[in-house]
């Protein structure tokens, strides 16, 4: 039932909006960034999410001394009482325009936001049909990642939840390509970093979901087998903010490729079938937590 919520036309619609020249690369604080934030906010509302920050989906902050930014935060309360939370994040800002060249950031990170919105739709449908979820889920579209992760730092600073009640933070970053497989040119792959930060009872569940639900992704729990590069890569995105606060934190990604931070990071490099598989893996893992 829930798998049918994700389909190629919907994925394309989201990525094509976020990575269109009209949003001008979604630089933090820009008009294009504001358009992206409103698009995410409107979809959160459509999917039945509640505002998490007082009465607004927007969480404004200063990314630096001159840049006004905003996270977009939605919330789905558990269908039965639970004091546990799962937080799903994906940054929506990118690097904007440089010398009149637009850096659309289809993979970085319109793909991660697409997965975030698809998951919000799936869990929102679950809530509407009274079939779950059994834990509280917070969806955070982060601004300011390209400003030293200012958005995740601000969100964590303002978070009024006991950190011991957060089962996991799941960060979705560059999740849409199949350009750099991890093993034997198998393009059905995903890189998942941070599994060892999970509580012991939750380790191994990602692999179990992959097998039980026949997703059949080639999962690398390292960065191409290198301990050193695994450590370095893990520090490059927003999950590190939460990890440093002692919260179990995962990164789901398809890694770097030749289009990363280039003007060629456009929608045509996205593999929608594999992006769906990666999104489903996150969905079923959350269900198992």
Phi, psi and omega in degrees: 000308185287330179299330182290345179293332179263121175214159192302317183299322179291316178301314180298320181299318180292309183295320181294330175287307186295325185257023177279151177305333182299326179274358170051041174081004171053040178299141179305128179086357184271168175298320177298322176296321178294321177298318179296317180299317180295321179299315179294315180301315181297323178289320175305313181296317180299323182279357176092013177287156176257151171298142179258331183261090181061238183253010185234147172286343183271140173238093183285151176198169175262118180287329171208194187294342184234351189255114175277128183229172178207128165279155174242118190233123176237164192216135171239111179288154180295151181285335171238161186301132173209141174256015179256149184230148168238133181245127178246127184233153170201131179279143180253349179281157174221202190261001170077225182246139175228121182052044179068006174266129182268130177257095191287335175059051178295313176281323185246088006222038175300330179293317178295321178293323176300315177297318178301313181292321176298319178294321177298320178295317181295311181286330174296319176297320178299318179294316181297326182268006176059037178248010181148192355281169181261006171224156177288134182237128177249128179252125184232112169269111190270138170259164171075016175299321180281003173245057178059037177059038183299325182293314179291325177297315179294316180302314180295320179300323183270354185288125184257026181257138174302123184301333180291345180269357180268109182295320186190146164255131179241114180257133183248114188219120181051076191243009193249358186248165177234028191278338182230074180300154183270334182218126166049038177059025176280107185280352173272077187224164171206148175256128179235115181248144177101009182300328180290348176280344180291156172298149189306323181292344181260350178288141181093347184288332179296313178297322178298316179297318180302319181278314186295321183264012175055039176283322170059042172276147171278105185263127173251119179270016174225177175262090179055037173081002183257120177298318182294314180287332173300313180297317181292315183294323181298333182275358188266357180224178196294341179298336181295329177301315182283323178300318180295339177270006177085019181260132176304127190217128182245150169241124171254127186205163169248013170084189175276159174203182188291346180262354183298127182059030177241162177290350180272003177282076185244167185304334184292348179271356184277137172259102185292322177298320181284326173301320177297315180300318180295322178294319179296323177299317177297316181303309184288330175296316178299319179299329183273346182291000000 
